[in-house]
């Protein structure tokens, strides 16, 4: 651990002392990739231009089944280029168009997505022909648009496996039982000659993604791992991807699963004299290394940046995506995002970061939130340096990860979704237009001016390049916020608002004589200010104020604060919340108020005071006072749950067959603790696994936790879980997986819909426990938890399909068995009851 930390420190130090300027690095991208916005398309789910190529084998095509082909193709994309270009984007990134394994009976899933190659130099028959692909490239280039092709170098389809130590060939694979491209067809381990050629790593599936040996050499989810250390494999892969540049004229590659391939491979594949980068000028290559950093950590950022040393000139920005999700959707502290934006300043000096809020491998950002939250995330994305990518369907408010745009496809509900008048389509077009008019959004260096350390709320930062200076302000809370913050500009300087989302402010930012500026933003506002040529007249109010609370004070018990002022009226704002406004009229120049720590979450809090004299103009705002609330943790309830009861309500459920499933859904222990009004719910699973490298440290189990406040009336059904209580109701639901979390109220909940999202709890693992922190604000800061009840259930969640894992009579690789689809989705459960003494 010490060596790892020292390495991180060394790498960061090298970045920080770099003399390379922001503008020096981004100069090579000006009038190029940094000026562009891409639109990502899953070919099969976008548009069906030729129905004759849909059903080719009679087993792999079914638009009513999300596991099979739906009919989208290259001709379909060509037909919709006006729609795509009308969005304002400069090019498309398409999923792999190459010939695929159409159906894999071992996992009961199809290769409609394009990542299960059987031939890297042929077009999949469902997508059309190479002539169709050439036409798509030509039509794009006529419009001055770019074509990015997704490519795979780590693996082919799932044509063999090792099961219980025995080698097996996938004889039921459709349309072929082996790749058709030489030498990838040499995949029979039982043939000594083929084994000796070592085109593949003859290895089992990855069971531990944290192990570098497994990650680089074992099979990813059963996909046959190519031996990229073998020079023959390297040469054939180079030849395969030279082909699309020469024959079609693609403008760039996105390399899938790059982190599962040794970096030395890319030195040869990309940087050699005959490498990919030698084939075409200004060719973009960006890679996928799905790594995210914890708040205030930069390990993933530095690892992603290391790929710039191995030929990549771009990398997908997963750490930024994760923090946008945490902060904008999840309402976690905006300081998390402030830290990430600062780290990006240094990473961008090494290469281009490709930015996004979601993609084809994860739950859509829009799922479960209102459109104005999506707008805020998109506005942030489209006004930050990097190469933004819009995932298809975002502009139509899609919530299903891989739903179809065309009426005949899966998840389309029988309707086309190419509405250019849609609110988000228009919003994205206008915001892209704004981006192209303002170079600071493309080349500006970020300097954070204000952020929230404890919760949702304000984030303010400067974007500055040689041409202009902008200030971006957003409020991630649903309620208005107010702040008085130091801003490093000459008093009298004015910043005028030039861009707003639906919620914003038309008031300028004016630097007062004390060097501070007052900002008041509505809930979910996003505003961009530009430096004005105008200056403001300075005015010194005749008001003073003092009190016996200072920054750094710690509050552990009720504290009365005394103050003195010559103001007629004093207004208090805690944690920049406008709705917390407390009005006080001093008597004889004195006033007082009380801070009750039990009404606050533990941690840092902010107090702002507005003191008004005889006129509104004669008003001062104090500097913000930061104090800490410290409270003891108290255990409220604990239970030990029996082993081996992870078999569903009737004892018939069995786990999926994929070897990564252990006994993760068996709850062993559970407890709930309080720190003031904050709850900490801890659940101990029988097996805590990290097979898929989860962000929060656990996988193959989802906790749906229902909380009953006895003073409220909630609902009795459990959303998506096919279960309803007869005599118990819940008021709050916590949904926690290894990649995402949310807390919902029962308001708006239905049997097939979560309720109103209140935020995103912090989730982490510690000593075998999964811990979930629920802020008191979300629960209404109750005076007591006496009589509260917590019901914990376990199941699993398919993040790609954005659904609870299916239940069928027979288990399959990723399907739970022993029940019917309408049976309760509850593998194990337990109760926590908080007694009177708590």
Number of C-alpha atoms within 10 A of each C-alpha: 6 7 8 10 11 11 13 17 14 12 15 18 11 12 18 14 9 11 10 13 13 18 16 11 16 22 12 13 19 15 9 12 23 22 19 23 24 25 23 20 20 25 27 31 29 28 29 28 20 16 14 11 16 23 16 13 11 8 14 24 22 17 20 15 14 20 19 22 27 31 30 29 29 28 20 24 23 19 14 15 17 11 14 20 17 14 24 21 21 20 24 25 23 21 22 26 31 25 24 30 28 29 27 22 14 18 16 13 18 23 22 30 20 26 23 27 29 28 22 28 19 19 20 24 18 29 27 21 17 20 13 18 24 17 16 22 20 18 15 19 16 10 13 10 18 25 23 25 23 22 23 21 26 23 26 24 25 29 26 23 22 16 11 7 9 8 15 14 17 16 14 13 20 19 17 16 20 24 24 17 17 11 16 21 16 19 23 18 21 12 10 9 11 16 16 10 15 20 24 28 21 21 17 23 22 22 20 17 18 13 10 13 12 18 19 23 25 26 26 22 18 22 21 27 27 24 24 26 17 15 13 15 20 20 15 16 19 18 17 16 22 21 16 21 18 11 12 18 19 25 22 23 26 24 21 22 17 21 20 23 21 17 17 11 17 22 16 19 24 19 17 13 11 15 19 25 21 14 15 15 8 15 17 20 22 25 25 19 21 18 19 24 18 15 16 13 16 20 21 18 21 19 16 25 27 18 23 18 14 17 21 24 20 26 26 26 28 24 26 25 19 23 27 26 20 25 24 27 27 25 23 26 24 28 24 23 27 24 17 21 22 15 21 22 19 23 22 20 20 20 23 27 26 23 24 24 26 20 20 19 12 17 21 24 24 22 16 16 15 13 14 17 19 21 23 25 23 24 24 20 23 26 24 21 28 31 23 28 25 25 22 24 25 22 22 17 20 21 17 21 26 27 23 32 27 24 17 21 27 24 22 20 15 13 13 15 20 18 13 16 10 13 14 22 21 16 19 21 18 13 23 20 15 17 21 17 11 18 23 24 28 27 27 26 25 24 16 19 17 20 23 22 18 19 24 26 31 29 21 22 22 22 25 19 19 10 10 14 20 25 23 23 27 29 29 29 28 15 16 19 26 21 24 19 19 17 20 11 14 15 19 18 21 22 22 21 22 15 18 19 19 14 17 21 23 13 14 18 24 24 24 22 15 13 16 22 22 17 18 21 25 19 18 24 28 28 25 24 24 21 17 15 9 11 14 12 11 14 11 12 14 14 17 16 18 13 13 11 17 13 14 11 13 16 17 16 13 11 13 12 13 14 15 17 21 20 22 17 18 23 16 19 21 21 24 23 20 18 12 13 16 13 12 15 15 17 13 10 13 16 17 15 13 10 16 14 20 22 17 24 24 23 14 18 21 19 20 22 20 19 24 23 19 13 9 10 12 15 20 20 21 17 17 21 17 18 18 19 21 19 19 10 14 14 15 22 19 17 15 13 18 13 14 14 18 25 18 20 15 12 14 13 24 21 25 20 16 17 15 21 19 16 18 24 30 25 27 23 18 22 20 22 19 22 20 24 25 23 22 22 24 22 21 23 23 19 19 21 23 19 19 19 18 19 20 21 20 26 24 25 26 24 25 23 22 23 21 22 19 15 9 9 13 19 20 18 20 25 20 16 18 15 16 15 11 8 6 13 22 25 21 24 28 22 19 25 25 25 18 21 20 24 26 22 23 25 14 12 19 15 15 12 12 21 20 18 24 22 26 27 24 19 24 17 17 10 7 16 19 23 22 22 19 23 26 20 16 19 18 10 17 16 10 12 21 16 15 19 20 22 16 21 23 25 25 25 20 18 18 15 19 17 14 16 20 20 24 18 15 15 19 19 18 21 22 25 22 18 21 15 13 13 16 19 27 22 25 24 22 19 18 19 19 18 13 11 8 15
